[in-house]
Amino acid sequence: MFLFPHKVKGFQPNWCSFSWFLGWAINTFSPAQCRYLEWGPGWSTAYALLSGVPNSNVYSVESEEKWYQQHLGLNANLILRDGPKTEDVAEVVNPDWYDPFPGRVFDVILVDGGHKRDECVLQAEQMLSPNGFVIVHDTLTSRQHRRACLGTPLKPVAENRIPPGTTLLCRHSRHLTTKERLELLVLNHFSFVLYCASNTISRLNGRLKKLI
């Protein structure tokens, strides 16, 4: 059953634009069998678990101690690795950051935390199942993150226009059905309408408070 992200505690339309694709991608598989990886734990981890992915199938890598400690209670396969600090191509990064779970294959991969997302997407392509999806966050507000979507063997199939933006990728051999394309079209329109409505309500509430 599809879990709409706005029904999950802590949902915020702007920074959770990735969640619409995340829930959809998980449900193209049997959630109970879906293998999920993310760079950057947090709300996305809880959402994947609530969507039906078992704790044992949720893998997450974090580079900051405070976020690592904060999300240990989610009881997923969460590890702490020394990750990149900048987008500088000259920065030397621990290889364990890019391949945190060697030998494993995943159906849904979220590239969200840390820097150097282009390298993370390249690595994700090596770890992705034949029918899997890679979700890259912040692709409207970051030139580097948009570059990450265009510079890999994966193909972009949909983009959520809610700032900061999210792009959905899959293998070129993975052909979306007409039903899947229609679902993504409806999902994008629904999420954007919800985002606009939320912003309008927030502005109206602000004006009412000033009047009161």
ROVEXZA-259463 format. One record per residue (C-alpha): residue number from 1; x negated, y, z. Coordinates in steps of 0.1 Angstrom, whole numbers. Layout:
N
NODE_i_X_Y_Z
NODE_NUM_X_Y_Z
...
! end
This chain:
212
NODE_i_X_Y_Z
NODE_1_0_0_0
NODE_2_-14_34_-10
NODE_3_-22_56_20
NODE_4_-18_93_12
NODE_5_-47_112_28
NODE_6_-25_141_40
NODE_7_-9_117_64
NODE_8_-42_108_81
NODE_9_-53_127_112
NODE_10_-78_154_105
NODE_11_-70_158_68
NODE_12_-79_191_52
NODE_13_-71_195_15
NODE_14_-102_215_6
NODE_15_-131_194_20
NODE_16_-111_161_16
NODE_17_-106_165_-22
NODE_18_-125_132_-26
NODE_19_-99_113_-5
NODE_20_-74_111_-33
NODE_21_-98_92_-55
NODE_22_-110_72_-26
NODE_23_-76_58_-17
NODE_24_-67_51_-53
NODE_25_-100_34_-60
NODE_26_-97_11_-30
NODE_27_-62_1_-40
NODE_28_-73_-9_-75
NODE_29_-88_-39_-56
NODE_30_-73_-59_-28
NODE_31_-82_-36_2
NODE_32_-89_-66_24
NODE_33_-115_-78_-1
NODE_34_-129_-43_-11
NODE_35_-166_-37_-4
NODE_36_-172_0_4
NODE_37_-204_20_7
NODE_38_-208_57_15
NODE_39_-237_82_18
NODE_40_-224_103_47
NODE_41_-199_88_73
NODE_42_-170_107_88
NODE_43_-134_113_79
NODE_44_-140_91_48
NODE_45_-150_61_69
NODE_46_-119_63_90
NODE_47_-98_67_59
NODE_48_-113_36_42
NODE_49_-106_16_74
NODE_50_-70_28_75
NODE_51_-66_20_39
NODE_52_-71_-17_47
NODE_53_-109_-22_41
NODE_54_-121_-45_69
NODE_55_-148_-31_93
NODE_56_-172_-58_81
NODE_57_-169_-45_45
NODE_58_-175_-8_53
NODE_59_-212_3_49
NODE_60_-224_38_57
NODE_61_-258_55_58
NODE_62_-265_87_76
NODE_63_-296_109_79
NODE_64_-287_131_109
NODE_65_-287_117_144
NODE_66_-257_137_157
NODE_67_-234_125_129
NODE_68_-247_89_133
NODE_69_-239_89_170
NODE_70_-205_106_165
NODE_71_-193_79_142
NODE_72_-207_47_158
NODE_73_-173_42_174
NODE_74_-158_34_140
NODE_75_-174_0_143
NODE_76_-186_-1_107
NODE_77_-220_-11_93
NODE_78_-235_23_100
NODE_79_-272_28_99
NODE_80_-295_58_104
NODE_81_-322_65_77
NODE_82_-346_94_70
NODE_83_-329_112_41
NODE_84_-338_141_19
NODE_85_-337_176_33
NODE_86_-336_196_1
NODE_87_-328_194_-37
NODE_88_-366_199_-44
NODE_89_-377_172_-69
NODE_90_-411_172_-53
NODE_91_-398_161_-19
NODE_92_-409_126_-9
NODE_93_-379_106_3
NODE_94_-379_73_21
NODE_95_-367_46_-5
NODE_96_-345_31_23
NODE_97_-322_62_19
NODE_98_-314_53_-17
NODE_99_-311_15_-12
NODE_100_-299_12_24
NODE_101_-284_-23_20
NODE_102_-307_-42_-4
NODE_103_-291_-69_-25
NODE_104_-255_-59_-17
NODE_105_-228_-51_-44
NODE_106_-200_-27_-37
NODE_107_-166_-20_-53
NODE_108_-162_16_-42
NODE_109_-191_40_-35
NODE_110_-188_75_-21
NODE_111_-217_99_-26
NODE_112_-211_126_-1
NODE_113_-237_131_26
NODE_114_-272_146_23
NODE_115_-290_160_-7
NODE_116_-303_146_-40
NODE_117_-269_132_-51
NODE_118_-282_126_-86
NODE_119_-307_100_-73
NODE_120_-279_85_-51
NODE_121_-256_82_-81
NODE_122_-284_65_-101
NODE_123_-289_40_-73
NODE_124_-251_35_-69
NODE_125_-250_24_-106
NODE_126_-274_-4_-96
NODE_127_-252_-15_-67
NODE_128_-217_-12_-83
NODE_129_-195_-42_-92
NODE_130_-183_-45_-128
NODE_131_-149_-29_-122
NODE_132_-160_-6_-94
NODE_133_-159_32_-90
NODE_134_-183_58_-78
NODE_135_-169_90_-62
NODE_136_-191_121_-62
NODE_137_-181_150_-39
NODE_138_-187_188_-43
NODE_139_-190_187_-81
NODE_140_-172_220_-87
NODE_141_-193_241_-63
NODE_142_-228_225_-68
NODE_143_-247_225_-101
NODE_144_-269_196_-87
NODE_145_-238_175_-79
NODE_146_-223_181_-113
NODE_147_-256_171_-128
NODE_148_-254_139_-108
NODE_149_-222_129_-126
NODE_150_-236_136_-161
NODE_151_-271_121_-159
NODE_152_-263_85_-153
NODE_153_-252_54_-173
NODE_154_-218_58_-156
NODE_155_-189_76_-173
NODE_156_-167_103_-157
NODE_157_-130_93_-159
NODE_158_-113_119_-137
NODE_159_-120_151_-118
NODE_160_-101_165_-89
NODE_161_-100_203_-93
NODE_162_-94_211_-56
NODE_163_-125_230_-44
NODE_164_-152_218_-38
NODE_165_-142_192_-64
NODE_166_-147_155_-68
NODE_167_-155_134_-99
NODE_168_-146_97_-104
NODE_169_-171_75_-123
NODE_170_-171_39_-135
NODE_171_-191_17_-159
NODE_172_-186_23_-197
NODE_173_-175_-13_-199
NODE_174_-147_-6_-174
NODE_175_-116_4_-194
NODE_176_-88_21_-175
NODE_177_-53_8_-183
NODE_178_-26_32_-194
NODE_179_-10_27_-159
NODE_180_-43_37_-142
NODE_181_-47_68_-163
NODE_182_-11_79_-155
NODE_183_-17_72_-118
NODE_184_-48_94_-118
NODE_185_-30_122_-137
NODE_186_-1_122_-112
NODE_187_-25_120_-83
NODE_188_-44_150_-95
NODE_189_-13_171_-101
NODE_190_2_160_-67
NODE_191_-29_168_-48
NODE_192_-34_202_-64
NODE_193_3_212_-57
NODE_194_-2_201_-21
NODE_195_-34_221_-19
NODE_196_-17_253_-33
NODE_197_13_249_-10
NODE_198_-10_245_20
NODE_199_-29_277_11
NODE_200_4_296_6
NODE_201_17_285_39
NODE_202_-15_294_56
NODE_203_-14_329_41
NODE_204_22_334_51
NODE_205_15_323_87
NODE_206_-13_348_88
NODE_207_9_376_77
NODE_208_37_366_101
NODE_209_12_366_130
NODE_210_1_401_121
NODE_211_37_413_120
NODE_212_45_397_154
! end
